[in-house]
């Protein structure tokens, strides 16, 4: 069987490499021709763990510059194209629709039924709308999102807690094929969850919304303890709360608020969808407010603890350690806020600090920002943020 991949970004490429590593022939298409040439020549560079090694050892990847050629040569086609957020928090699926419309034009050339699998995060109801574009006897449209974090995509794909599939009744025959793919690429027993496409879309963003709620809950409890002069017991209290099996310890830690390219967007997308349904108790918006207020609490707390105005030190300012992603990074936000207030800030130099971030910080805070390899060598007093 041939697996097609549309959109070879971080997630798409990792999924493609895993499929190839377990014996599938994988066809890759991306709009970025320079990027495709790097993949074709095996000189692509990625900060994602395992990717470089897997690319070099791969021998069953085919790179296509034209979508039509790739689609006709593939049995199932996964799309991992970007779905950026609209101003109201919903997802812009224009690129998914563009790909679907190109695919629609190929229906007359399709002999054996093909499956268009949406792996991008979309709004509730979007998969059904895409499905309605096609003759169901020619193309089946399925929703199969992934639950991953940047910086651990390969690991997360191999050990996913659930495999979520939204599918129409007439396409159920492909479930065995999808299950077989995940059974081969996963290191854990597959937990296959099947439902309607709209329910699956709601499930996807609801899971991340619950995580943002749990993170915000932990941070609010931490704020309460700190304000009660019990700061030294925050970890103990949250660990004890998490020992209740109904709650659990994962994501129940005190620290920075949520950030990155997934959690904030899914949170807002659920809020946007709830608002359109007339739901008054908008969980997504409420949790976002808590997250923003927590950033202000951390800023004020950091300043209150530093009456001598020592410099601050950040081990990392990306949204999580060992990634070069700064999208909605709470660490970067705090760093900028401290710089704006005139404090000296040191940031650990690493391969994950991008030139764009350096340029931005230097241009705005040239006198107070410094990237260093070893804070200990400075032999100064400082406030360790991370």
C-alpha positions as CSV (number, residue, x, y, z in Angstrom):
1,X,0.0,0.0,0.0
2,X,1.2,3.5,-0.8
3,X,0.7,6.3,1.7
4,X,0.6,9.9,0.5
5,X,1.5,12.9,2.6
6,X,0.5,16.4,1.8
7,X,2.4,19.0,3.8
8,X,5.8,17.8,5.0
9,X,6.2,20.1,7.9
10,X,7.3,18.9,11.3
11,X,4.3,16.6,11.9
12,X,3.8,15.5,8.3
13,X,7.5,14.6,7.8
14,X,7.6,12.7,11.1
15,X,4.5,10.7,10.2
16,X,5.9,10.0,6.8
17,X,9.2,8.8,8.2
18,X,7.5,6.5,10.7
19,X,5.3,5.0,8.0
20,X,8.4,4.4,5.8
21,X,10.3,2.9,8.6
22,X,7.7,0.1,9.1
23,X,7.6,-0.8,5.4
24,X,5.1,1.4,3.7
25,X,6.0,3.2,0.4
26,X,5.5,6.9,1.2
27,X,4.8,9.6,-1.4
28,X,5.4,13.2,-0.2
29,X,4.1,16.4,-1.6
30,X,4.7,19.9,-0.3
31,X,4.3,23.3,-2.0
32,X,7.8,24.4,-0.9
33,X,10.0,23.0,-3.7
34,X,13.3,24.0,-2.0
35,X,12.2,22.0,1.0
36,X,11.3,19.1,-1.2
37,X,14.7,19.2,-2.8
38,X,16.4,19.0,0.6
39,X,14.4,16.0,1.4
40,X,15.1,14.4,-1.9
41,X,18.9,15.0,-1.5
42,X,18.8,13.8,2.1
43,X,20.4,17.1,3.3
44,X,17.4,18.3,5.3
45,X,18.1,19.7,8.8
46,X,15.6,19.4,11.6
47,X,15.7,20.1,15.4
48,X,13.2,17.3,16.0
49,X,14.8,14.3,17.7
50,X,15.4,11.2,15.4
51,X,14.4,13.0,12.2
52,X,17.9,13.4,10.8
53,X,18.8,9.8,11.4
54,X,15.5,8.5,9.9
55,X,15.8,10.6,6.8
56,X,19.3,9.3,6.1
57,X,18.3,5.7,6.6
58,X,15.1,6.0,4.5
59,X,15.0,4.3,1.1
60,X,11.3,4.2,0.4
61,X,10.3,7.8,0.2
62,X,9.2,9.4,-3.1
63,X,9.2,13.1,-3.5
64,X,6.5,14.7,-5.8
65,X,6.4,18.3,-7.0
66,X,2.8,17.9,-8.3
67,X,-0.1,17.0,-6.0
68,X,-2.0,15.3,-8.8
69,X,0.8,12.9,-9.6
70,X,1.3,12.0,-5.9
71,X,-2.5,11.6,-5.3
72,X,-3.0,9.2,-8.2
73,X,0.0,7.1,-7.1
74,X,-1.2,6.8,-3.5
75,X,-3.9,4.7,-1.9
76,X,-4.6,6.9,1.1
77,X,-3.6,10.6,1.3
78,X,-2.9,12.3,4.7
79,X,-2.9,16.0,4.7
80,X,-1.0,17.9,7.4
81,X,-1.2,21.4,5.9
82,X,-1.3,24.5,8.1
83,X,-4.7,25.7,9.5
84,X,-3.9,29.1,11.0
85,X,-6.2,30.7,13.5
86,X,-8.7,33.3,12.4
87,X,-9.3,36.4,14.4
88,X,-12.3,34.9,16.2
89,X,-10.2,31.8,17.2
90,X,-11.6,29.4,14.7
91,X,-9.3,27.6,12.2
92,X,-8.7,28.8,8.7
93,X,-9.0,25.7,6.5
94,X,-8.5,27.4,3.1
95,X,-5.4,25.3,2.4
96,X,-7.3,22.1,3.2
97,X,-10.1,23.2,0.9
98,X,-7.7,24.1,-1.9
99,X,-6.1,20.6,-1.7
100,X,-9.6,19.0,-1.7
101,X,-10.7,21.0,-4.7
102,X,-7.6,19.9,-6.6
103,X,-8.3,16.3,-5.6
104,X,-11.9,16.7,-6.7
105,X,-10.7,17.4,-10.3
106,X,-9.0,14.0,-10.3
107,X,-12.2,11.9,-9.6
108,X,-12.7,10.9,-13.2
109,X,-9.2,9.3,-13.2
110,X,-9.7,7.4,-10.0
111,X,-10.4,3.7,-10.5
112,X,-10.1,2.2,-7.0
113,X,-11.6,4.3,-4.2
114,X,-9.1,6.6,-2.4
115,X,-9.2,8.1,1.0
116,X,-8.4,11.7,1.9
117,X,-7.4,11.8,5.6
118,X,-7.4,15.1,7.3
119,X,-4.6,15.1,9.9
120,X,-4.7,18.9,10.4
121,X,-6.7,20.4,13.3
122,X,-10.0,21.7,11.9
123,X,-13.2,23.2,13.2
124,X,-16.2,21.0,14.1
125,X,-18.2,20.3,10.9
126,X,-15.3,21.0,8.5
127,X,-14.6,17.4,7.6
128,X,-18.2,16.9,6.7
129,X,-18.1,20.0,4.5
130,X,-15.0,18.6,2.7
131,X,-16.6,15.2,2.4
132,X,-19.6,16.7,0.6
133,X,-17.3,17.9,-2.2
134,X,-16.7,14.4,-3.4
135,X,-18.5,11.5,-4.9
136,X,-18.4,9.1,-1.9
137,X,-17.9,6.1,-4.2
138,X,-14.6,7.7,-5.4
139,X,-13.1,9.5,-2.4
140,X,-13.7,8.9,1.3
141,X,-12.9,11.8,3.7
142,X,-11.8,10.9,7.2
143,X,-10.6,12.9,10.2
144,X,-7.5,11.5,12.0
145,X,-5.7,14.2,14.0
146,X,-2.5,13.5,16.0
147,X,-1.7,14.3,19.6
148,X,1.9,15.5,19.7
149,X,4.1,18.2,21.1
150,X,6.9,20.0,19.2
151,X,10.3,18.6,20.2
152,X,9.0,15.0,20.8
153,X,6.8,14.3,17.7
154,X,8.4,10.9,16.8
155,X,8.1,9.8,20.4
156,X,4.6,11.0,20.8
157,X,3.4,9.3,17.5
158,X,4.9,6.0,18.7
159,X,3.3,6.2,22.1
160,X,0.0,8.0,21.6
161,X,-2.6,7.4,24.3
162,X,-5.4,7.3,21.7
163,X,-5.8,7.1,18.0
164,X,-8.8,9.2,17.1
165,X,-10.7,8.6,13.9
166,X,-13.8,10.5,12.7
167,X,-15.4,8.6,9.8
168,X,-18.6,8.3,7.8
169,X,-20.5,5.0,7.8
170,X,-19.8,4.4,4.1
171,X,-16.1,4.5,4.7
172,X,-15.8,2.0,7.6
173,X,-14.0,-0.5,5.3
174,X,-10.8,1.6,5.6
175,X,-10.7,1.4,9.4
176,X,-8.7,-1.9,9.3
177,X,-6.1,-0.2,7.1
178,X,-5.7,2.8,9.3
179,X,-5.6,0.6,12.4
180,X,-2.8,-1.5,10.8
181,X,-0.7,1.7,10.1
182,X,-0.9,2.7,13.8
183,X,-0.3,-0.8,15.0
184,X,2.9,-0.9,13.1
185,X,4.3,2.5,14.0
186,X,3.3,2.5,17.7
187,X,5.3,1.0,20.5
188,X,2.3,0.7,22.8
189,X,-1.0,-1.1,22.5
190,X,-3.2,0.8,20.1
191,X,-6.2,2.6,21.7
192,X,-8.5,3.1,18.7
193,X,-11.4,5.5,19.2
194,X,-13.9,5.8,16.3
195,X,-16.8,8.2,16.1
196,X,-18.5,10.7,13.7
197,X,-16.3,13.3,12.1
198,X,-17.9,16.2,14.0
199,X,-17.6,14.4,17.3
200,X,-13.9,13.6,16.6
201,X,-13.3,17.3,15.7
202,X,-14.8,18.4,19.0
203,X,-12.9,15.7,20.9
204,X,-9.5,16.8,19.5
205,X,-9.8,20.4,20.6
206,X,-11.6,19.5,23.8
207,X,-8.6,17.4,25.0
208,X,-6.2,20.3,24.6
209,X,-8.7,22.6,26.2
210,X,-8.9,20.3,29.2
211,X,-5.1,20.4,29.4
212,X,-5.0,24.2,29.4
213,X,-7.7,24.2,32.1
214,X,-5.6,21.8,34.2
215,X,-2.4,23.9,33.7
216,X,-4.3,27.0,34.7
217,X,-5.9,25.3,37.7
218,X,-2.4,24.3,39.0
219,X,-1.1,27.8,38.5
220,X,-4.0,29.4,40.4
221,X,-3.5,27.0,43.3
222,X,0.2,27.9,43.2
223,X,-0.7,31.6,43.3
224,X,-3.0,31.0,46.3
225,X,-0.3,29.1,48.2
226,X,2.4,31.7,47.4
227,X,0.1,34.5,48.5
228,X,-0.5,32.5,51.7
229,X,3.2,32.4,52.5
230,X,3.3,28.7,51.6
231,X,5.3,29.0,48.4
232,X,7.7,26.2,49.5
233,X,4.9,23.7,49.6
234,X,3.4,24.3,46.1
235,X,4.9,21.1,44.6
236,X,3.8,19.0,47.6
237,X,0.3,20.3,47.5
238,X,-0.1,19.8,43.7
239,X,1.5,16.4,43.9
240,X,-1.0,15.4,46.7
241,X,-3.9,16.7,44.6
242,X,-2.7,14.7,41.6
243,X,-2.5,11.5,43.7
244,X,-6.3,11.4,43.6
245,X,-6.9,9.0,40.7
246,X,-9.8,11.2,39.4
247,X,-7.3,14.0,38.8
248,X,-3.8,12.7,38.1
249,X,-0.4,14.4,38.1
250,X,0.2,15.1,34.5
251,X,0.1,18.8,33.6
252,X,-0.6,19.6,37.3
253,X,2.5,21.6,37.9
254,X,3.1,25.1,39.0
255,X,5.1,27.3,36.6
256,X,4.6,29.2,33.3
257,X,1.2,29.3,31.6
258,X,0.5,27.3,28.5
259,X,2.0,28.4,25.1
260,X,3.2,27.1,21.8
261,X,1.5,26.3,18.5
262,X,-1.2,23.9,19.7
263,X,-2.7,24.4,23.2
264,X,-3.6,28.1,23.0
265,X,-5.1,27.7,19.5
266,X,-7.2,24.7,20.3
267,X,-8.4,26.4,23.5
268,X,-9.6,29.4,21.5
269,X,-11.1,27.2,18.7
270,X,-13.3,25.4,21.2
271,X,-14.3,28.8,22.7
272,X,-15.1,30.1,19.2
273,X,-17.2,27.1,18.4
274,X,-19.1,27.2,21.7
275,X,-19.9,30.9,21.1
276,X,-21.4,30.1,17.7
277,X,-23.6,27.6,19.4
278,X,-24.8,30.1,21.9
279,X,-23.0,28.5,24.8
280,X,-22.8,31.1,27.5
281,X,-20.2,29.5,29.8
282,X,-17.2,29.8,27.5
283,X,-14.5,27.7,29.1
284,X,-11.9,28.6,26.5
285,X,-12.2,32.3,27.0
286,X,-12.1,32.0,30.8
287,X,-9.0,29.8,30.8
288,X,-7.3,32.2,28.4
289,X,-7.9,35.1,30.8
290,X,-6.5,33.0,33.7
291,X,-3.4,32.2,31.6
292,X,-2.8,35.9,30.8
293,X,-3.4,37.0,34.4
294,X,-0.9,34.3,35.6
295,X,1.8,35.9,33.3
296,X,1.2,39.2,35.1
297,X,1.4,37.4,38.5
298,X,4.8,35.8,37.6
299,X,6.1,39.2,36.5
300,X,5.1,41.0,39.7
301,X,6.3,38.1,41.8
302,X,9.7,38.0,40.0
303,X,10.2,41.7,40.7
304,X,9.0,41.5,44.3
305,X,11.6,38.8,45.0
306,X,14.4,41.0,43.6
307,X,14.6,44.2,45.6
308,X,18.3,44.5,44.9
309,X,17.6,44.5,41.1
310,X,19.9,41.6,40.3
311,X,19.9,40.4,36.7
312,X,17.6,37.6,35.6
313,X,18.7,34.4,33.9
314,X,16.6,32.2,31.6
315,X,17.8,28.7,30.7
316,X,15.4,28.9,27.7
317,X,12.9,31.4,26.3
318,X,11.2,29.1,23.7
319,X,7.7,27.8,24.7
320,X,9.4,24.6,26.0
321,X,13.0,23.6,26.5
322,X,15.0,22.1,23.6
323,X,12.8,23.6,20.8
324,X,13.2,26.6,18.5
325,X,9.5,27.5,18.7
326,X,8.7,30.8,20.3
327,X,5.0,31.0,19.4
328,X,3.1,32.3,22.4
329,X,6.0,31.5,24.6
330,X,5.3,32.6,28.2
331,X,9.0,32.5,29.0
332,X,9.7,34.9,26.1
333,X,6.9,37.2,27.2
334,X,8.2,37.4,30.8
335,X,11.8,38.0,29.4
336,X,10.5,40.9,27.3
337,X,8.4,42.3,30.2
338,X,11.5,42.3,32.5
339,X,13.6,44.0,29.8
340,X,10.9,46.7,29.3
341,X,11.2,47.5,33.0
342,X,14.9,48.1,32.7
343,X,16.3,44.8,34.2
344,X,19.4,43.1,32.9
345,X,18.5,39.7,31.4
346,X,20.9,36.8,30.5
347,X,19.7,34.0,28.3
348,X,21.5,30.8,27.8
349,X,23.0,30.5,24.3
350,X,21.9,27.4,22.4
351,X,21.2,26.0,19.0
352,X,17.5,26.6,19.6
353,X,17.8,30.4,19.8
354,X,16.9,31.6,16.4
355,X,18.5,34.6,14.6
356,X,15.1,36.2,14.4
357,X,14.6,36.2,18.1
358,X,18.1,37.5,18.8
359,X,17.6,40.3,16.3
360,X,14.3,41.3,17.8
361,X,15.7,41.4,21.4
362,X,18.9,43.1,20.4
363,X,17.1,45.8,18.4
364,X,14.7,46.6,21.3
365,X,16.8,45.9,24.4
366,X,20.4,46.1,23.2
367,X,21.8,47.4,26.5
368,X,20.1,44.9,28.8
369,X,20.0,41.5,26.9
370,X,22.9,39.1,26.6
371,X,23.2,35.6,25.4
372,X,25.8,33.5,27.3
373,X,27.0,29.9,27.3
374,X,27.7,29.6,31.1
375,X,26.2,31.9,33.7
376,X,28.5,30.5,36.4
377,X,31.5,31.9,34.7
378,X,30.2,35.4,35.3
379,X,30.5,35.0,39.0
380,X,27.6,37.3,39.8
381,X,24.4,37.2,41.8
382,X,21.3,36.6,39.6
383,X,17.7,35.4,39.7
384,X,17.2,32.1,38.0
385,X,13.8,32.1,36.2
386,X,13.6,28.6,34.8
